[in-house]
Amino acid sequence: MFRFFVVCLAVLIQSGCGNILVQEEQVQKQLERFESVDANMYEPQQELLKLEGEEKQVYEQLVTLRLDNQAEMKSLADEANELLEQRKKLLEKEKRAVKESKEAFQQVEPLIHGMSDEGIQREWEKMKEVMTHRYTSYEELYNEYDVALKEGGELYRVFLQSPFSTVSVENQIKKIDEQYKRVAERNHSFNNWTDEYHKERDVLYEKIAGNPNKTK
C-alpha cells in the first residue's frame, strides 16, 4: 500500500511539473509573439524620420526663398505638402501597429495569472504598469504629432495663396516651432517608458527562467 502511494505521489509531482513547464512555454511564446507585433511600429517610425528629413530640406528652401519668386515658391509648397501627406499615412500606420501591440500584450495576462509563482505575477504587474504608461505616452505623442502635421499643412496653404501674408507665414512658423517642441517632449517620454519596458521584460524573463517550481 505504501509503495502504491509513493508511486501515485511521484506521478502527481511529474504531472504538476509538466503543467508548469507547459504554462511557461505558453507565456514565453505569447511574449515572443507580442515582441514581434510590437516591433512592427519601428518600420513606419524609420520611414517617418526619413520623410521628416526630406521635408525639412524643402521647408528650409521655402522659408528662405525670395518673395518675388512665386513659381518656385508654389512648386516647393506643393512638394512639401506631398511629403506631409505621406507622413500622415505613416503616422496612421504606426498608430495601428501600436494598437495591435497593445492587444497582443493584453493576451499575455491570462497566461501569467495561470501560473502559481507569486514572484512572476508581481513582476508582471510592474511590467504592466510600465506598459500602461508607455501606451499612454504614445497616445499623447500621436496627438501632438498630428497637430504638428496640421500646422504644417496650414503653412503650405498660406504659401500657395497669391499674394500671401508674410505676417501669417511668420506666425505659422512660430506655431510650428512650438508644436514640435511638444512633440519632442512626448517622444522623449515615450522612449523613456520603452527603455523601462525593456528592463522589466528582462527581469520577467529571468523570473520565469529561474522559477523554482519547475524541474530541470
C-alpha positions in Angstrom: 0.0 0.0 0.0 2.8 2.4 0.9 4.6 1.7 -2.3 1.3 2.5 -4.2 1.0 5.9 -2.6 4.7 6.7 -3.3 4.2 5.8 -7.0 1.0 8.0 -7.1 2.8 10.9 -5.5 5.6 10.7 -8.0 3.1 10.7 -10.8 1.3 13.7 -9.4 4.6 15.6 -9.0 5.7 14.8 -12.5 2.2 15.9 -13.8 2.4 19.2 -11.8 5.9 20.0 -13.1 4.8 19.2 -16.6 1.9 21.6 -16.3 4.3 24.3 -15.0 6.6 23.8 -18.0 3.7 23.9 -20.4 2.5 27.2 -18.8 6.0 28.7 -19.0 6.2 27.7 -22.6 2.8 29.3 -23.4 3.8 32.5 -21.6 7.2 32.7 -23.4 5.5 32.1 -26.8 3.0 34.8 -26.2 5.6 37.2 -25.0 7.7 36.5 -28.2 4.6 37.0 -30.3 3.9 40.3 -28.5 7.5 41.5 -29.1 7.2 40.5 -32.8 4.0 42.5 -33.1 5.4 45.4 -31.1 8.4 45.6 -33.4 6.1 46.4 -36.3 5.8 50.1 -35.1 9.5 50.7 -35.8 9.2 50.4 -39.6 6.9 53.4 -40.0 8.9 55.2 -37.4 12.1 54.9 -39.6 10.1 55.9 -42.7 8.7 58.9 -40.8 12.2 60.0 -39.9 13.4 59.8 -43.5 10.4 61.8 -44.7 10.9 64.4 -42.0 14.5 64.9 -43.2 13.3 65.3 -46.8 10.5 67.7 -45.9 12.8 69.8 -43.7 15.1 70.4 -46.6 12.2 71.6 -48.8 10.8 73.6 -45.9 14.1 75.4 -45.3 14.3 76.3 -49.0 10.8 77.5 -48.9 11.1 79.9 -45.9 14.3 81.4 -47.3 13.1 81.9 -50.8 12.8 85.4 -52.3 9.2 86.7 -52.1 9.1 87.6 -55.8 9.8 84.0 -56.8 6.2 82.9 -56.8 6.5 80.0 -59.2 9.4 78.4 -57.3 7.5 79.0 -54.0 4.4 77.2 -55.2 6.5 74.3 -56.5 8.2 73.9 -53.2 5.0 74.3 -51.2 3.4 71.5 -53.3 6.4 69.3 -52.8 6.5 69.8 -49.0 2.7 69.2 -48.8 3.1 65.9 -50.7 5.7 64.8 -48.2 3.5 65.9 -45.3 0.6 63.8 -46.7 2.9 60.7 -46.8 3.8 61.4 -43.2 0.1 61.4 -42.3 -0.3 57.9 -43.8 2.7 56.6 -42.0 1.5 58.1 -38.7 -1.7 56.2 -39.0 0.2 53.0 -39.9 2.3 53.5 -36.8 -0.9 54.0 -34.7 -2.4 50.8 -36.0 0.8 48.9 -35.1 0.7 50.3 -31.5 -2.9 49.2 -31.2 -2.0 45.7 -32.3 0.9 45.7 -29.9 -1.4 46.6 -27.0 -3.8 43.8 -27.9 -1.0 41.3 -28.1 0.3 42.4 -24.7 -3.1 42.0 -23.1 -3.2 38.4 -24.3 -0.2 37.6 -22.1 -2.0 38.4 -18.8 -4.4 35.4 -18.5 -1.4 33.1 -19.1 0.6 34.8 -16.4 -2.3 34.6 -14.0 -2.5 30.9 -14.7 1.0 30.5 -13.1 1.4 29.8 -9.4 4.6 31.7 -8.9 3.8 34.9 -7.0 7.2 36.5 -7.9 6.4 36.1 -11.6 3.0 37.6 -11.0 4.4 40.6 -9.1 6.9 41.3 -11.8 4.2 41.1 -14.4 2.2 43.7 -12.5 5.2 46.0 -12.6 5.7 45.4 -16.3 2.0 46.0 -16.9 2.1 49.4 -15.1 5.1 50.4 -17.2 3.4 49.4 -20.4 0.3 51.3 -19.4 2.4 54.4 -19.2 4.1 53.6 -22.5 0.9 53.3 -24.4 -0.5 56.4 -22.8 2.7 58.3 -23.7 2.3 57.1 -27.3 -1.3 58.4 -27.5 0.0 61.8 -26.3 2.8 61.7 -28.8 0.4 60.8 -31.6 -1.9 63.7 -30.7 0.9 66.2 -30.6 2.4 64.9 -33.9 -1.0 65.0 -35.6 -1.4 68.7 -34.6 2.1 69.4 -35.9 1.2 67.9 -39.3 -2.0 70.0 -39.4 0.0 73.2 -38.6 2.5 72.3 -41.4 -0.3 71.8 -43.9 -1.7 75.2 -42.9 1.7 76.9 -43.6 1.9 75.4 -47.0 -1.6 76.6 -47.8 -0.6 80.1 -46.8 2.4 79.9 -49.2 0.0 78.8 -52.0 -2.1 81.9 -51.6 -1.4 84.7 -54.1 -0.5 87.1 -52.7 0.2 85.6 -49.2 0.7 87.5 -46.0 4.3 87.5 -44.6 2.8 88.1 -41.1 0.7 84.9 -41.5 3.8 83.0 -42.5 5.8 84.2 -39.6 3.0 83.4 -37.1 2.5 80.0 -38.5 6.2 79.2 -38.4 6.3 80.2 -34.7 3.3 77.9 -34.0 5.0 75.0 -35.8 8.2 75.5 -33.9 6.4 75.5 -30.6 4.4 72.4 -31.6 7.5 70.4 -32.5 8.9 71.2 -29.1 5.9 69.5 -27.6 6.3 66.6 -30.0 10.0 66.2 -28.9 8.9 66.2 -25.2 6.3 63.5 -25.8 8.7 61.5 -27.9 11.3 61.7 -25.1 8.7 60.4 -22.6 7.7 57.5 -24.9 11.3 56.5 -25.4 11.9 56.5 -21.6 8.9 54.3 -21.0 10.2 52.0 -23.8 13.5 51.7 -22.0 11.7 50.9 -18.7 9.7 48.2 -20.5 12.9 46.6 -21.8 14.3 46.5 -18.2 11.1 45.0 -16.8 10.9 42.5 -19.6 14.4 41.2 -18.9 13.6 40.8 -15.2 10.4 38.9 -16.0 12.3 36.6 -18.3 14.8 35.9 -15.6 12.0 35.2 -13.1 10.4 32.7 -15.5 13.7 31.0 -16.3 14.5 30.8 -12.6 11.1 29.6 -11.5 11.8 27.2 -8.6 8.6 25.3 -9.1 9.9 23.7 -12.4 12.1 20.7 -12.9 15.5 20.9 -14.6 
